[in-house]
């Protein structure tokens, strides 16, 4: 799933938004473990520089 970071002020906010969207669309549920990736500047291919595993 791709979540655009337009208007978000930090990578933390971007990751929170990704989890919120995944929960809202029922792609994940509480207790699932997800792997989140992000990069700056956003929207530019090849800039991924963050990976985080998180339990929802």
C-alpha positions as CSV (number, residue, x, y, z in Angstrom):
1,X,0.0,0.0,0.0
2,X,1.3,3.4,-0.9
3,X,0.6,6.4,1.4
4,X,1.6,9.8,0.1
5,X,3.2,12.1,2.7
6,X,1.8,15.3,1.2
7,X,1.2,17.8,4.0
8,X,2.7,15.7,6.7
9,X,5.5,17.3,8.8
10,X,7.6,14.3,9.8
11,X,8.4,10.7,9.1
12,X,6.6,9.8,12.4
13,X,3.4,11.4,11.1
14,X,3.8,9.6,7.7
15,X,4.1,6.2,9.5
16,X,1.2,6.9,11.8
17,X,-0.9,7.8,8.7
18,X,0.1,4.6,7.0
19,X,-1.0,2.5,9.9
20,X,-4.3,4.5,10.2
21,X,-5.1,3.9,6.5
22,X,-4.2,0.2,6.8
23,X,-6.5,-0.2,9.8
24,X,-9.3,1.8,8.2
25,X,-9.2,-0.2,5.1
26,X,-9.0,-3.5,7.1
27,X,-5.7,-4.5,5.5
28,X,-4.4,-5.1,9.0
29,X,-5.9,-5.5,12.4
30,X,-4.8,-5.0,16.0
31,X,-1.9,-7.3,16.9
32,X,-0.6,-7.7,13.4
33,X,3.1,-7.0,12.7
34,X,3.7,-4.7,9.8
35,X,6.9,-3.5,8.0
36,X,6.8,0.2,7.1
37,X,9.2,1.8,4.6
38,X,9.6,5.5,3.8
39,X,12.1,7.9,2.2
40,X,12.8,11.5,1.9
41,X,12.2,13.4,-0.2
42,X,8.8,11.8,-0.6
43,X,7.5,10.7,-4.0
44,X,11.0,10.2,-5.4
45,X,11.9,6.7,-6.5
46,X,15.0,5.3,-4.9
47,X,15.1,7.4,-1.8
48,X,13.8,4.8,0.7
49,X,16.0,5.3,3.8
50,X,13.8,4.1,6.6
51,X,12.4,0.7,7.5
52,X,10.5,-0.1,10.7
53,X,8.8,-3.2,12.0
54,X,5.9,-2.5,14.3
55,X,3.1,-4.4,16.0
56,X,-0.2,-2.7,15.6
